[in-house]
Amino acid sequence: MTLLSPLALTMGEPAGIGGDITIKAWANKKQNNIPAFFVIDDPARLRSLARRLRVDIPIKEIRSAEAADKTFSEALPVLSLGMDVKSQPGKPSEKTVKAVIRSIETAVKLVMSKSAGAVVTNPINKATLITGGFEFPGHTEFLAHLAKSEQNPVMMLASPELRVVLATIHVSISDAIKQLSAGRIIHAGKICNDALKNDFGIVKPKIAVAGLNPHAGENGLMGSEETKIIIPAIKALQDFGIDASGPYPPDTMFGKRERAKYDAALCMYHDQGLIPLKTIGFDQGVNVTLGLPFIRTSPDHGTAFDIAGSGDVSEESLVAALKLAAQMQSTKSKKE
């Protein structure tokens, strides 16, 4: 796979498994067949972690993103944060918050300047960041802020067997119901349709829209959101020329036969989409942020403090995130 630029991988929460899976991904790069990437981190931290994990790999500090391509085949390229990062696996600290934020900011600057082909983010710990002064609910919102995006981004979770997009994201179920509107569904549907075409290379995407209530409301017997909000939104998407259908009962639309009928499921709230996706393919799930002026993917799992530094982790989701970012970049470059 030929890339215009290497992928920028962020450090993530240093007390979590981000460093573990980064090291394992590079160590197994040939069997995983992953594209060239560099990680924005503290080289000394990664060397110490590699020793702890008993993974004997060369780690080389690079001075620019452009140097990653030449370095990648021989050593794990690390673009230094310019600051020491002291951390203990499984023990998050506010002292590392600035480093975590700087890593994300640097990745965005590099991809916006075309020095990097895409941003791939290791998992962060939101509670630690917020305690340290972070003002955003999560990665998605922070990336939109850094990109100065004029539209709200849309979260997609993708695996080989299922893609889901969300009308509401990091809010409670009660707040998700309050926030749900035809406008949100239309926005998510349009962004999803464009991404399926431009980033995934699907000529005529099909989007299945989930209902909110049991049995998709059953004609108003179990809730009115379908008739008042979701169905009007589907009709509006159809008027835009988008192949959207539904609303479908969420308890039946994720079976194997049903999944074959659509390219993405548009879900009303966080767990409605993430439970089936993670059940079907947890290790292969990838978080994709749609609607940004650059490609961003991430492993679809958290920091896993309980196993950080143990070596007992799978790099499969990070590998999937790296590969998907490369595929999306390749597809997008062919259209430009």
C-alpha positions as a printed Julia matrix, in Angstrom:
336×3 Matrix{Float64}:
   0.0     0.0    0.0
   1.49    3.33  -1.08
   0.84    6.3    1.16
   1.32    9.96   0.42
   2.59   10.49   3.96
   3.16    8.31   7.06
   0.5     8.1    9.74
   0.78   10.15  12.94
   0.07    8.02  16.02
  -0.54    9.8   19.32
   0.8     8.69  22.68
  -2.55    8.3   24.41
  -2.75    7.85  28.17
   0.82    6.87  29.19
  -0.41    4.78  32.13
  -2.63    2.75  29.8
  -1.92    0.24  27.06
  -1.22    2.75  24.26
   2.54    2.26  24.52
   2.16   -1.51  24.83
   0.14   -1.9   21.65
   2.31    0.61  19.77
   5.43   -1.42  20.54
   3.72   -4.72  19.69
   2.28   -3.32  16.45
   5.74   -2.31  15.22
   7.39   -5.51  16.49
   4.87   -7.56  14.49
   4.72   -5.16  11.55
   5.54   -7.75   8.9
   2.96  -10.31   9.92
   0.4    -7.55  10.5
   1.28   -5.89   7.16
   0.8    -2.41   8.57
   1.59    0.91   6.85
   4.39    3.23   7.95
   3.62    5.3   11.03
   5.44    7.33  13.66
   4.41    7.89  17.26
   4.47   11.26  19.02
   5.82   10.36  22.44
   8.81   10.45  24.77
  11.44    8.08  23.29
  12.88    7.34  26.74
   9.46    6.3   28.02
   8.97    3.86  25.16
  12.46    2.37  25.56
  11.78    1.81  29.25
   8.4     0.27  28.48
   9.88   -2.03  25.82
  12.38   -3.31  28.39
   9.58   -3.9   30.87
   7.63   -5.82  28.22
  10.79   -7.71  27.22
  10.28   -6.73  23.61
  13.66   -6.14  22.0
  13.04   -3.54  19.28
  15.03   -0.54  18.07
  13.4     2.8   18.89
  14.71    5.82  17.01
  13.96    9.48  17.59
  13.16   11.36  14.37
  13.26   15.1   13.81
  10.43   15.33  11.28
   7.41   13.36  10.12
   8.96   12.99   6.69
  11.8    10.9    8.19
   9.37    8.2    9.32
   9.19    6.42   5.96
  12.95    5.77   5.86
  13.11    4.86   9.54
  10.05    2.63   9.83
  11.53   -0.51   8.3
  14.49   -0.46  10.71
  13.17    1.09  13.92
  10.03    2.4   15.59
  10.08    6.12  14.67
   9.34    8.46  17.57
   8.79   12.17  17.13
   9.73   13.52  20.53
   7.31   15.62  22.55
  10.27   17.56  23.88
   9.33   16.72  27.44
   9.98   13.87  29.86
   6.97   11.68  30.51
   7.14    9.8   33.8
   4.38    7.26  34.27
   3.62    3.93  35.89
   1.42    1.38  34.11
  -2.05    1.36  35.6
  -1.53    4.54  37.63
  -2.71    7.65  35.74
  -1.4    11.01  36.89
  -2.33   14.61  36.25
   1.37   15.26  35.67
   1.12   13.67  32.22
  -1.93   15.62  31.0
   0.11   18.28  29.16
   2.05   15.59  27.31
  -1.12   13.78  26.26
  -2.67   16.99  24.93
   0.54   18.06  23.19
   0.74   14.72  21.39
  -2.77   15.17  19.96
  -2.15   18.81  19.04
   1.09   17.9   17.26
  -0.58   15.12  15.27
  -3.31   17.47  14.08
  -0.8    20.16  13.06
   1.18   17.63  11.05
  -1.81   16.21   9.23
  -3.23   19.67   8.54
   0.12   20.67   7.01
   0.15   17.46   4.9
   3.27   16.18   6.68
   1.23   13.23   7.95
  -1.37   11.26   6.05
  -3.83   10.74   8.9
  -4.18   10.93  12.67
  -4.42    7.65  14.59
  -5.05    8.13  18.3
  -4.18    5.8   21.15
  -6.78    5.63  23.97
  -6.96    8.47  26.47
  -8.34    8.6   30.01
 -10.97   11.32  30.06
 -11.29   11.48  33.85
  -7.58   12.23  34.3
  -7.59   14.8   31.51
 -10.66   16.61  32.84
  -9.16   16.67  36.34
  -6.08   18.25  34.76
  -8.11   20.99  33.07
  -9.16   19.35  29.78
 -12.4    21.02  28.66
 -13.76   18.51  26.14
 -15.92   15.37  26.57
 -13.51   13.29  24.49
 -11.18   12.95  21.53
 -13.87   13.64  18.95
 -14.82   17.04  20.3
 -11.2    18.07  20.9
 -10.17   17.15  17.36
 -13.05   19.2   15.95
 -11.87   22.15  18.06
  -8.27   21.81  16.83
  -9.42   21.52  13.23
 -11.69   24.57  13.64
 -14.37   22.49  12.0
 -17.48   24.39  10.94
 -19.66   21.31  11.36
 -20.13   18.9   14.23
 -18.16   15.69  13.63
 -19.88   12.33  13.46
 -18.59    9.22  15.21
 -18.38    6.01  13.21
 -17.35    2.66  14.6
 -16.2     0.28  11.9
 -15.32   -3.4   11.77
 -15.14   -5.85   8.85
 -18.74   -6.92   9.49
 -20.47   -3.75  10.67
 -20.26    0.04  10.52
 -22.34    2.23  12.83
 -22.69    6.0   13.1
 -24.23    7.83  16.04
 -26.77   10.65  16.15
 -25.77   11.44  19.76
 -22.43   10.59  21.34
 -21.0    11.05  24.85
 -24.09   11.87  26.88
 -26.39   10.0   29.24
 -29.35    8.15  27.78
 -31.76   10.7   29.23
 -29.78   13.54  27.62
 -29.51   11.61  24.35
 -33.3    11.43  24.16
 -33.57   15.14  24.89
 -30.94   15.98  22.26
 -32.35   13.7   19.56
 -33.79   15.66  16.66
 -34.47   15.27  12.97
 -31.65   17.72  12.32
 -29.11   15.57  14.19
 -30.16   12.45  12.29
 -30.05   14.25   8.95
 -26.61   15.66   9.73
 -25.23   12.25  10.7
 -26.79   10.62   7.67
 -25.36   13.14   5.21
 -21.85   13.02   6.72
 -21.99    9.22   6.76
 -23.13    9.02   3.15
 -20.32   11.32   1.98
 -17.73    9.33   3.93
 -18.92    5.99   2.6
 -18.47    7.37  -0.91
 -15.26    9.36  -0.54
 -13.38    7.49   2.18
 -14.63    3.93   1.76
 -15.16    3.9   -2.01
 -18.8     2.73  -1.9
 -20.53    4.11  -5.0
 -24.14    3.82  -3.79
 -24.19    3.57   0.01
 -27.15    2.11   1.86
 -27.87    3.44   5.36
 -30.19    1.62   7.77
 -31.66    3.9   10.43
 -32.42    2.41  13.85
 -35.5     3.2   15.87
 -35.19    4.49  19.42
 -37.89    2.51  21.18
 -38.64   -1.22  21.39
 -40.0    -2.52  18.07
 -39.14    0.9   16.59
 -42.09    2.37  18.47
 -44.65   -0.03  16.95
 -46.63    2.76  15.3
 -46.62    4.94  18.41
 -47.62    2.27  20.93
 -44.17    2.3   22.54
 -43.06    5.87  21.98
 -43.55    8.72  19.55
 -39.93    9.55  18.61
 -40.11    7.38  15.49
 -43.15    9.11  14.04
 -42.25   12.64  15.17
 -38.47   12.67  14.64
 -36.91    9.64  12.97
 -39.28    9.01  10.05
 -39.31   12.7    8.98
 -35.49   12.63   9.11
 -35.35    9.52   6.91
 -37.67   11.15   4.38
 -35.49   14.26   4.35
 -32.37   12.14   3.71
 -34.17   10.42   0.86
 -35.03   13.83  -0.59
 -31.28   14.54  -0.63
 -30.84   11.45  -2.8
 -29.48    9.31   0.04
 -30.5     5.65   0.21
 -31.68    5.71   3.83
 -34.35    3.37   5.14
 -36.05    2.45   8.41
 -36.6     2.91  11.24
 -35.69   -0.67  12.06
 -36.13   -2.39  15.44
 -32.68   -2.28  17.08
 -33.07   -5.83  18.43
 -33.27   -7.39  14.95
 -31.31   -5.15  12.57
 -27.83   -6.35  13.54
 -28.18  -10.04  12.65
 -25.92  -11.41   9.94
 -28.6   -11.49   7.22
 -29.81   -8.0    8.06
 -26.28   -6.53   8.11
 -25.77   -7.7    4.55
 -28.5    -5.31   3.39
 -26.76   -2.04   4.35
 -23.34   -0.36   4.46
 -23.82    1.49   7.74
 -26.34    1.62  10.57
 -27.34    5.04  11.88
 -28.0     4.65  15.6
 -29.7     7.03  17.99
 -27.36    6.77  20.99
 -23.91    5.49  21.98
 -24.55    1.99  23.3
 -27.2     1.19  20.7
 -24.44    1.07  18.11
 -21.41    0.07  20.17
 -22.89   -2.98  21.89
 -23.55   -4.91  18.65
 -20.29   -3.75  17.06
 -18.13   -4.76  20.01
 -20.0    -8.04  20.39
 -19.47   -8.92  16.73
 -15.82   -7.89  16.47
 -14.29   -6.28  19.55
 -10.63   -6.69  18.57
 -11.2    -5.42  15.03
 -13.31   -2.38  15.88
 -12.07    1.03  14.79
 -13.31    4.46  15.88
 -13.49    6.84  12.9
 -14.29   10.54  13.18
 -16.24   11.75  10.14
 -16.69   15.37   9.12
 -13.15   16.55   9.92
 -10.83   18.02   7.26
  -8.51   15.04   7.82
  -8.7    11.29   8.49
  -8.78   10.17  12.1
  -9.04    6.61  13.37
  -8.5     5.01  16.77
  -8.64    1.59  18.41
 -12.13    0.9   19.69
 -11.12    0.14  23.26
 -10.02    2.0   26.35
  -6.85    2.38  28.36
  -7.13   -1.03  30.1
  -5.23    0.05  33.21
  -5.58   -3.43  34.73
  -3.3    -5.03  32.12
  -1.08   -2.06  31.16
   2.61   -2.95  31.23
   1.9    -6.69  31.52
   2.48   -7.62  27.89
  -0.86   -9.44  27.96
  -2.52   -7.14  25.41
  -3.63   -7.47  21.81
  -2.54   -4.88  19.27
  -5.23   -6.06  16.82
  -7.52   -3.02  17.15
  -4.61   -0.59  16.71
  -3.45   -2.54  13.67
  -7.0    -2.32  12.28
  -7.04    1.45  12.96
  -3.71    1.94  11.15
  -4.8    -0.15   8.18
  -8.17    1.58   7.89
  -6.54    5.03   8.03
  -4.22    3.98   5.2
  -7.1     2.56   3.16
  -9.15    5.73   3.63
  -6.19    7.88   2.62
  -5.6     5.77  -0.49
  -9.28    5.95  -1.48
  -9.44    9.7   -0.88
  -6.22   10.37  -2.82
  -7.59    8.6   -5.88
 -10.57   10.92  -5.9
  -8.52   14.12  -5.58
